[in-house]
Amino acid sequence: MSKRVVALVSQTDLFALDLGIRVDLMGLVITLKVCQVMSKHNLNLKSRLNLKRAQEVQV
């Protein structure tokens, strides 16, 4: 026989839960944005290094 537990959740608790989820999602969005910026930076750096190598080979 299983027992069922019913919890009363206040409006404040729901707001805190919603706020916590939103904060977590914002953290995720910020992390993704940082990764995008770093990837773009790394690609630019790699392109500049390749260009520099190509220029050295031509000389």
C-alpha positions as CSV (number, residue, x, y, z in Angstrom):
1,M,0.0,0.0,0.0
2,S,1.5,3.3,-1.0
3,K,1.0,6.5,0.9
4,R,0.5,9.8,-0.8
5,V,2.1,13.0,0.5
6,V,0.4,16.3,-0.2
7,A,2.4,19.5,0.4
8,L,1.0,22.9,0.6
9,V,3.0,25.3,-1.4
10,S,2.7,29.0,-0.8
11,Q,2.7,31.6,-3.5
12,T,6.1,32.9,-2.1
13,D,7.6,29.4,-2.5
14,L,6.4,29.2,-6.1
15,F,7.9,32.6,-6.8
16,A,11.2,31.6,-5.2
17,L,11.2,28.4,-7.2
18,D,10.5,30.4,-10.4
19,L,13.1,33.0,-9.6
20,G,15.6,30.2,-8.9
21,I,14.9,28.6,-12.2
22,R,15.2,31.9,-14.0
23,V,18.5,32.7,-12.3
24,D,19.8,29.3,-13.3
25,L,18.7,29.8,-16.9
26,M,20.3,33.3,-16.9
27,G,23.5,31.7,-15.6
28,L,23.3,29.2,-18.5
29,V,22.7,31.9,-21.0
30,I,25.6,33.9,-19.7
31,T,27.8,30.8,-19.8
32,L,26.8,30.1,-23.4
33,K,27.4,33.7,-24.4
34,V,30.9,33.6,-22.8
35,C,31.6,30.4,-24.7
36,Q,30.5,32.0,-28.0
37,V,32.7,35.0,-27.4
38,M,35.7,32.8,-26.5
39,S,35.2,30.6,-29.5
40,K,35.0,33.7,-31.8
41,H,38.1,35.1,-30.2
42,N,40.0,31.8,-30.6
43,L,38.9,31.6,-34.3
44,N,40.1,35.1,-34.9
45,L,43.4,34.4,-33.1
46,K,43.8,31.2,-35.2
47,S,43.1,33.1,-38.4
48,R,45.7,35.7,-37.6
49,L,48.3,33.1,-36.8
50,N,47.5,31.3,-40.1
51,L,47.8,34.6,-41.9
52,K,51.1,35.4,-40.2
53,R,52.4,31.9,-41.2
54,A,51.3,32.4,-44.8
55,Q,53.0,35.8,-44.9
56,E,56.2,34.3,-43.5
57,V,56.2,31.5,-46.1
58,Q,55.8,34.0,-48.9
59,V,58.9,36.0,-47.8
